[in-house]
Amino acid sequence: KEIYKYDAEIFRMKSALEKLQGVRQSLVDCIQASEGLLAPIRRVPRDVLQNIFECLCVSVSYNPFSKRDDMPLISTTPFYLSSVCFYWRSICLSSPRLW
C-alpha cells in the first residue's frame, strides 16, 4: 500500500515537471522570437538606412576602371536589399535613386 503512494507521488511530480518544461520551452521560444525586435539595426532611422542603401548601390554599380561595355545596365543590389525584410523592401521601393 505504501508503494502505491510513492508511485502516485512520482507520477504527480513527473506531470508537474513536464508542465514546467513546456512552460520553459514556451518562454525560450518567445525570447528567441523577440531577439530580432531588439536588434540594433531596427533603431537606425529610415532616412539613414536609405542613404546607406543609396551609397551602397552607387559604389557597387560604379567602377571607374571598367569599360563602358562591361558595366551592367542595372544594378542587382537593390533587389538583394529589398529581399531582406519588409521594412528594407519598403525603403528600397520608396527610393527612386536606387533604381
DSSP file (Angstrom, degrees, kcal/mol; ACC not computed):
  #  RESIDUE AA STRUCTURE BP1 BP2  ACC     N-H-->O    O-->H-N    N-H-->O    O-->H-N    TCO  KAPPA ALPHA  PHI   PSI    X-CA   Y-CA   Z-CA
    1    1 A K     >        0   0    0      0, 0.0     4,-1.1     0, 0.0     3,-0.4   0.000 360.0 360.0 360.0 -39.1    0.0    0.0    0.0
    2    2 A E  H  >  +     0   0    0      1,-0.2     4,-1.7     2,-0.2     3,-0.3   0.866 360.0  58.9 -63.7 -36.7    2.9    2.4    0.8
    3    3 A I  H  > S+     0   0    0      1,-0.2     4,-2.4     2,-0.2    -1,-0.2   0.833  99.9  57.0 -64.8 -31.4    4.4    1.7   -2.6
    4    4 A Y  H  > S+     0   0    0     -3,-0.4     4,-2.4     2,-0.2    -1,-0.2   0.857 103.4  53.6 -67.8 -34.9    1.3    3.0   -4.3
    5    5 A K  H  X S+     0   0    0     -4,-1.1     4,-2.3    -3,-0.3    -1,-0.2   0.916 110.6  46.8 -64.3 -41.9    1.5    6.3   -2.5
    6    6 A Y  H  X S+     0   0    0     -4,-1.7     4,-2.7     2,-0.2    -2,-0.2   0.903 111.5  51.0 -66.9 -39.9    5.1    6.7   -3.8
    7    7 A D  H  X S+     0   0    0     -4,-2.4     4,-2.4     2,-0.2    -2,-0.2   0.913 111.1  48.4 -61.8 -41.9    4.1    5.7   -7.3
    8    8 A A  H  X S+     0   0    0     -4,-2.4     4,-2.4     2,-0.2    -2,-0.2   0.902 112.3  48.7 -65.1 -40.9    1.3    8.3   -7.2
    9    9 A E  H  X S+     0   0    0     -4,-2.3     4,-2.5     2,-0.2    -2,-0.2   0.901 111.2  49.9 -66.6 -40.9    3.7   11.0   -5.9
   10   10 A I  H  X S+     0   0    0     -4,-2.7     4,-2.6     2,-0.2     5,-0.2   0.923 111.5  49.0 -62.3 -44.3    6.2   10.1   -8.6
   11   11 A F  H  X S+     0   0    0     -4,-2.4     4,-2.3     2,-0.2    -2,-0.2   0.918 111.6  49.2 -61.3 -44.1    3.5   10.4  -11.3
   12   12 A R  H  X S+     0   0    0     -4,-2.4     4,-2.3     1,-0.2    -2,-0.2   0.916 112.9  47.0 -61.7 -43.8    2.4   13.7   -9.9
   13   13 A M  H  X S+     0   0    0     -4,-2.5     4,-2.6     2,-0.2    -2,-0.2   0.884 110.9  51.3 -68.1 -38.7    5.9   15.1   -9.8
   14   14 A K  H  X S+     0   0    0     -4,-2.6     4,-2.6     2,-0.2    -1,-0.2   0.909 110.7  49.4 -63.3 -40.9    6.6   13.9  -13.4
   15   15 A S  H  X S+     0   0    0     -4,-2.3     4,-2.2     2,-0.2    -2,-0.2   0.919 111.9  47.8 -63.6 -43.2    3.5   15.6  -14.6
   16   16 A A  H  X S+     0   0    0     -4,-2.3     4,-2.5     2,-0.2    -2,-0.2   0.900 111.4  51.3 -64.0 -40.3    4.5   18.8  -12.9
   17   17 A L  H  X S+     0   0    0     -4,-2.6     4,-2.6     2,-0.2    -2,-0.2   0.919 109.8  49.0 -62.8 -44.7    8.0   18.5  -14.3
   18   18 A E  H  X S+     0   0    0     -4,-2.6     4,-2.1     2,-0.2    -1,-0.2   0.895 111.4  50.2 -61.9 -40.2    6.6   18.1  -17.9
   19   19 A K  H  X S+     0   0    0     -4,-2.2     4,-2.2     2,-0.2    -2,-0.2   0.934 111.7  47.3 -64.4 -45.3    4.3   21.0  -17.4
   20   20 A L  H  X S+     0   0    0     -4,-2.5     4,-2.6     1,-0.2    -2,-0.2   0.880 110.5  52.4 -63.4 -38.8    7.2   23.2  -16.2
   21   21 A Q  H  X S+     0   0    0     -4,-2.6     4,-2.4     2,-0.2    -1,-0.2   0.883 109.2  50.4 -65.3 -37.3    9.4   22.1  -19.1
   22   22 A G  H  X S+     0   0    0     -4,-2.1     4,-2.0     2,-0.2    -2,-0.2   0.916 111.5  47.1 -64.9 -43.6    6.6   23.0  -21.5
   23   23 A V  H  X S+     0   0    0     -4,-2.2     4,-2.0     2,-0.2    -2,-0.2   0.908 112.1  51.2 -63.8 -41.8    6.2   26.5  -20.0
   24   24 A R  H  X S+     0   0    0     -4,-2.6     4,-2.4     1,-0.2    -2,-0.2   0.921 109.1  50.0 -61.3 -44.6   10.0   26.9  -20.0
   25   25 A Q  H  X S+     0   0    0     -4,-2.4     4,-2.6     1,-0.2    -1,-0.2   0.876 108.3  53.6 -63.9 -36.8   10.2   26.0  -23.7
   26   26 A S  H  X S+     0   0    0     -4,-2.0     4,-2.2     2,-0.2    -1,-0.2   0.907 109.7  48.1 -62.6 -41.3    7.4   28.5  -24.5
   27   27 A L  H  X S+     0   0    0     -4,-2.0     4,-2.5     2,-0.2    -2,-0.2   0.903 110.7  50.7 -65.6 -41.5    9.4   31.2  -22.8
   28   28 A V  H  X S+     0   0    0     -4,-2.4     4,-2.5     2,-0.2    -2,-0.2   0.924 111.1  49.0 -61.7 -44.3   12.6   30.2  -24.7
   29   29 A D  H  X S+     0   0    0     -4,-2.6     4,-2.2     1,-0.2    -2,-0.2   0.902 111.5  49.5 -61.7 -41.5   10.6   30.4  -28.0
   30   30 A C  H  X S+     0   0    0     -4,-2.2     4,-1.7     2,-0.2    -2,-0.2   0.908 111.0  49.2 -64.7 -42.7    9.2   33.8  -27.1
   31   31 A I  H  X S+     0   0    0     -4,-2.5     4,-1.4     1,-0.2    -2,-0.2   0.925 111.5  48.9 -63.0 -45.0   12.7   35.1  -26.2
   32   32 A Q  H  X S+     0   0    0     -4,-2.5     4,-0.6     1,-0.2    -1,-0.2   0.885 111.5  49.3 -64.1 -38.4   14.2   33.9  -29.4
   33   33 A A  H  < S+     0   0    0     -4,-2.2     4,-0.3     1,-0.2     3,-0.3   0.821 112.7  48.5 -68.8 -30.2   11.3   35.4  -31.4
   34   34 A S  H >X S+     0   0    0     -4,-1.7     3,-0.9     1,-0.2     4,-0.8   0.682  90.3  79.5 -84.5 -18.8   11.8   38.7  -29.6
   35   35 A E  H >< S+     0   0    0     -4,-1.4     3,-0.9     1,-0.3     4,-0.3   0.867  88.9  56.8 -59.6 -36.6   15.5   39.0  -30.0
   36   36 A G  G >< S+     0   0    0     -4,-0.6     3,-1.0    -3,-0.3    -1,-0.3   0.820 100.5  58.5 -63.5 -30.4   15.1   40.2  -33.6
   37   37 A L  G <4 S+     0   0    0     -3,-0.9    -1,-0.2    -4,-0.3    -2,-0.2   0.745 105.4  50.0 -70.5 -22.3   13.0   43.0  -32.4
   38   38 A L  G << S+     0   0    0     -3,-0.9    -1,-0.2    -4,-0.8    -2,-0.2   0.375  79.9 128.9 -97.2   3.9   15.8   44.3  -30.2
   39   39 A A    X   -     0   0    0     -3,-1.0     3,-1.6    -4,-0.3     4,-0.3  -0.321  66.2-125.8 -62.2 140.3   18.5   44.2  -33.0
   40   40 A P  G >  S+     0   0    0      0, 0.0     3,-1.7     0, 0.0     4,-0.4   0.800 105.9  67.9 -58.1 -30.5   20.4   47.5  -33.2
   41   41 A I  G >  S+     0   0    0      1,-0.3     3,-1.0     2,-0.2     8,-0.1   0.790  91.0  63.0 -62.5 -25.6   19.6   47.8  -37.0
   42   42 A R  G <  S+     0   0    0     -3,-1.6    -1,-0.3     1,-0.2    -3,-0.1   0.673  97.9  56.4 -73.0 -15.6   15.9   48.3  -36.1
   43   43 A R  G <  S+     0   0    0     -3,-1.7    -1,-0.2    -4,-0.3    -2,-0.2   0.493  80.2 106.2 -93.8  -3.5   16.9   51.6  -34.2
   44   44 A V  S <  S-     0   0    0     -3,-1.0     5,-0.1    -4,-0.4    -3,-0.0  -0.630  80.7-111.7 -76.1 127.9   18.6   53.1  -37.3
   45   45 A P     >  -     0   0    0      0, 0.0     4,-2.2     0, 0.0     3,-0.4  -0.215  21.1-117.3 -60.6 151.0   16.3   55.8  -38.7
   46   46 A R  H  > S+     0   0    0      1,-0.2     4,-2.5     2,-0.2     5,-0.2   0.886 112.9  51.9 -56.4 -45.1   14.7   55.2  -42.1
   47   47 A D  H  > S+     0   0    0      1,-0.2     4,-2.1     2,-0.2    -1,-0.2   0.839 108.3  52.0 -66.7 -31.4   16.4   58.1  -43.8
   48   48 A V  H  > S+     0   0    0     -3,-0.4     4,-2.4     2,-0.2    -1,-0.2   0.928 110.7  47.3 -68.7 -44.6   19.8   56.9  -42.6
   49   49 A L  H  X S+     0   0    0     -4,-2.2     4,-2.8     1,-0.2    -2,-0.2   0.902 110.2  53.7 -61.1 -40.1   19.2   53.4  -43.9
   50   50 A Q  H  X S+     0   0    0     -4,-2.5     4,-2.4     1,-0.2    -1,-0.2   0.920 109.2  48.0 -61.3 -43.9   18.0   54.9  -47.2
   51   51 A N  H  X S+     0   0    0     -4,-2.1     4,-2.5     2,-0.2    -1,-0.2   0.900 111.3  50.7 -63.4 -40.7   21.3   56.9  -47.5
   52   52 A I  H  X S+     0   0    0     -4,-2.4     4,-2.5     2,-0.2    -2,-0.2   0.929 111.0  48.7 -62.2 -44.9   23.3   53.8  -46.7
   53   53 A F  H  X S+     0   0    0     -4,-2.8     4,-2.7     2,-0.2    -2,-0.2   0.912 111.2  50.0 -61.8 -42.6   21.4   51.9  -49.4
   54   54 A E  H  X S+     0   0    0     -4,-2.4     4,-2.2     2,-0.2    -1,-0.2   0.921 112.0  47.3 -64.0 -43.7   22.0   54.6  -52.0
   55   55 A C  H  X S+     0   0    0     -4,-2.5     4,-2.6     1,-0.2    -1,-0.2   0.908 112.8  50.0 -63.0 -41.2   25.7   54.8  -51.2
   56   56 A L  H  X S+     0   0    0     -4,-2.5     4,-2.3    -5,-0.2     5,-0.2   0.924 110.5  48.4 -64.0 -44.7   26.0   51.0  -51.4
   57   57 A C  H  X S+     0   0    0     -4,-2.7     4,-2.0     1,-0.2    -1,-0.2   0.892 113.5  47.3 -65.3 -38.8   24.2   50.8  -54.8
   58   58 A V  H  X S+     0   0    0     -4,-2.2     4,-1.5    -5,-0.2    -1,-0.2   0.926 113.5  47.7 -67.2 -44.2   26.3   53.6  -56.3
   59   59 A S  H  < S+     0   0    0     -4,-2.6    -2,-0.2     1,-0.2    -1,-0.2   0.845 114.8  46.0 -68.6 -32.7   29.6   52.0  -55.0
   60   60 A V  H  < S+     0   0    0     -4,-2.3    -1,-0.2    -5,-0.2    -2,-0.2   0.886 116.8  42.5 -75.9 -38.8   28.6   48.6  -56.3
   61   61 A S  H  < S+     0   0    0     -4,-2.0     2,-0.6    -5,-0.2    -2,-0.2   0.653 103.7  74.5 -85.5 -14.4   27.4   49.7  -59.7
   62   62 A Y     <  +     0   0    0     -4,-1.5    -1,-0.1    -5,-0.1    -4,-0.0  -0.881  45.8 162.9-108.1 121.7   30.2   52.2  -60.4
   63   63 A N    >   -     0   0    0     -2,-0.6     3,-1.6     1,-0.1    -3,-0.0  -0.919  20.9-162.0-132.1 106.5   33.7   51.0  -61.3
   64   64 A P  T 3  S+     0   0    0      0, 0.0    -1,-0.1     0, 0.0    -2,-0.0   0.677  88.3  55.5 -66.2 -15.9   35.8   53.8  -62.9
   65   65 A F  T 3  S+     0   0    0      2,-0.1     2,-0.2     0, 0.0     0, 0.0   0.505  87.7  94.2 -95.6  -4.7   38.3   51.3  -64.4
   66   66 A S  S <  S-     0   0    0     -3,-1.6     2,-0.1     1,-0.1    -3,-0.1  -0.582  80.8-109.6 -88.2 152.4   35.8   49.2  -66.3
   67   67 A K    >>  -     0   0    0     -2,-0.2     3,-1.0     1,-0.1     4,-0.7  -0.413  29.8-113.7 -72.4 155.0   35.0   49.7  -69.9
   68   68 A R  G >4 S+     0   0    0      1,-0.3     3,-0.8     2,-0.2    -1,-0.1   0.841 116.4  57.2 -60.7 -33.8   31.6   51.1  -70.7
   69   69 A D  G 34 S+     0   0    0      1,-0.2    -1,-0.3     3,-0.0    -3,-0.0   0.772 102.2  56.3 -69.0 -24.8   30.6   47.8  -72.4
   70   70 A D  G <4 S+     0   0    0     -3,-1.0    -1,-0.2     2,-0.1    -2,-0.2   0.652  84.7  99.2 -81.2 -15.4   31.4   45.8  -69.2
   71   71 A M  S << S-     0   0    0     -3,-0.8    -9,-0.1    -4,-0.7   -10,-0.1  -0.533  77.4-120.1 -77.4 133.9   29.0   47.8  -67.0
   72   72 A P        -     0   0    0      0, 0.0     3,-0.1     0, 0.0    -1,-0.1  -0.355  13.0-128.8 -68.7 153.0   25.6   46.2  -66.3
   73   73 A L  S    S+     0   0    0      1,-0.2     2,-0.3    -2,-0.0    -2,-0.0   0.874  92.8  19.7 -70.3 -36.4   22.6   48.2  -67.4
   74   74 A I  S    S-     0   0    0      3,-0.0     2,-0.4    -3,-0.0    -1,-0.2  -0.966  80.3-121.2-132.5 151.5   21.0   47.8  -63.9
   75   75 A S        -     0   0    0     -2,-0.3     4,-0.3    23,-0.2   -14,-0.1  -0.715   8.8-154.1 -88.3 139.5   22.5   47.0  -60.5
   76   76 A T  S >> S+     0   0    0     -2,-0.4     4,-1.8     1,-0.2     3,-0.6   0.540  76.1  93.2 -87.3  -7.0   21.1   44.0  -58.8
   77   77 A T  H 3> S+     0   0    0      1,-0.2     4,-2.7     2,-0.2     5,-0.2   0.894  80.1  53.8 -56.7 -44.8   22.0   45.4  -55.4
   78   78 A P  H 3> S+     0   0    0      0, 0.0     4,-2.4     0, 0.0    -1,-0.2   0.863 107.1  53.7 -59.8 -32.0   18.5   47.0  -54.8
   79   79 A F  H <> S+     0   0    0     -3,-0.6     4,-0.7    -4,-0.3    -2,-0.2   0.914 110.2  46.0 -67.2 -41.5   17.0   43.6  -55.4
   80   80 A Y  H >< S+     0   0    0     -4,-1.8     3,-0.8     1,-0.2     4,-0.3   0.932 114.3  48.0 -65.0 -45.4   19.1   42.0  -52.8
   81   81 A L  H >< S+     0   0    0     -4,-2.7     3,-1.4     1,-0.2     4,-0.5   0.908 109.6  52.7 -62.2 -41.6   18.5   44.7  -50.3
   82   82 A S  H 3< S+     0   0    0     -4,-2.4    -1,-0.2     1,-0.3     7,-0.2   0.625 102.3  60.5 -73.5 -10.7   14.7   44.6  -50.8
   83   83 A S  T << S+     0   0    0     -3,-0.8    -1,-0.3    -4,-0.7    -2,-0.2   0.459  84.4  80.9 -93.5   0.1   14.6   40.9  -50.2
   84   84 A V  S <  S-     0   0    0     -3,-1.4     2,-0.3    -4,-0.3    -2,-0.1   0.965 108.7 -34.7 -70.3 -52.7   16.0   41.1  -46.7
   85   85 A C     >  -     0   0    0     -4,-0.5     4,-2.3     1,-0.1    -1,-0.3  -0.965  61.3 -92.6-161.7 171.8   12.7   42.1  -44.9
   86   86 A F  H  > S+     0   0    0     -2,-0.3     4,-2.5     1,-0.2     5,-0.2   0.892 121.3  53.0 -61.4 -40.9    9.5   44.0  -45.4
   87   87 A Y  H  > S+     0   0    0      1,-0.2     4,-1.8     2,-0.2    -1,-0.2   0.933 111.5  44.5 -62.4 -47.2   11.0   47.2  -43.8
   88   88 A W  H  > S+     0   0    0      1,-0.2     4,-2.6     2,-0.2    -1,-0.2   0.876 111.6  54.9 -65.7 -36.4   14.0   47.2  -46.1
   89   89 A R  H  X S+     0   0    0     -4,-2.3     4,-2.8    -7,-0.2     5,-0.2   0.924 106.7  49.9 -62.0 -43.9   11.8   46.5  -49.1
   90   90 A S  H  X S+     0   0    0     -4,-2.5     4,-1.4     1,-0.2    -1,-0.2   0.876 111.0  49.9 -64.1 -36.1    9.6   49.5  -48.3
   91   91 A I  H  < S+     0   0    0     -4,-1.8    -2,-0.2     2,-0.2    -1,-0.2   0.937 112.5  46.8 -65.5 -46.3   12.7   51.7  -48.1
   92   92 A C  H >< S+     0   0    0     -4,-2.6     3,-1.4     1,-0.2     6,-0.2   0.917 112.2  49.3 -62.7 -43.8   14.1   50.4  -51.4
   93   93 A L  H 3< S+     0   0    0     -4,-2.8    -1,-0.2     1,-0.3    -2,-0.2   0.789 110.9  50.2 -68.7 -26.2   10.7   50.8  -53.2
   94   94 A S  T 3< S+     0   0    0     -4,-1.4    -1,-0.3    -5,-0.2    -2,-0.2   0.331  96.1  80.5 -92.9   8.9   10.4   54.4  -51.9
   95   95 A S    X>  -     0   0    0     -3,-1.4     3,-1.7    -4,-0.2     4,-0.5  -0.826  53.2-179.2-117.2  91.2   13.9   55.3  -53.0
   96   96 A P  G >4 S+     0   0    0      0, 0.0     3,-1.0     0, 0.0    -1,-0.1   0.782  78.0  68.7 -61.9 -25.8   13.9   56.1  -56.7
   97   97 A R  G 34 S+     0   0    0      1,-0.2    -2,-0.0     2,-0.2     0, 0.0   0.701  90.8  62.2 -68.5 -17.7   17.6   56.8  -56.7
   98   98 A L  G <4        0   0    0     -3,-1.7    -1,-0.2    -6,-0.2   -23,-0.2   0.797 360.0 360.0 -73.2 -27.7   18.3   53.2  -56.0
   99   99 A W    <<        0   0    0     -3,-1.0    -1,-0.2    -4,-0.5    -2,-0.2   0.418 360.0 360.0-101.0 360.0   16.8   52.2  -59.3
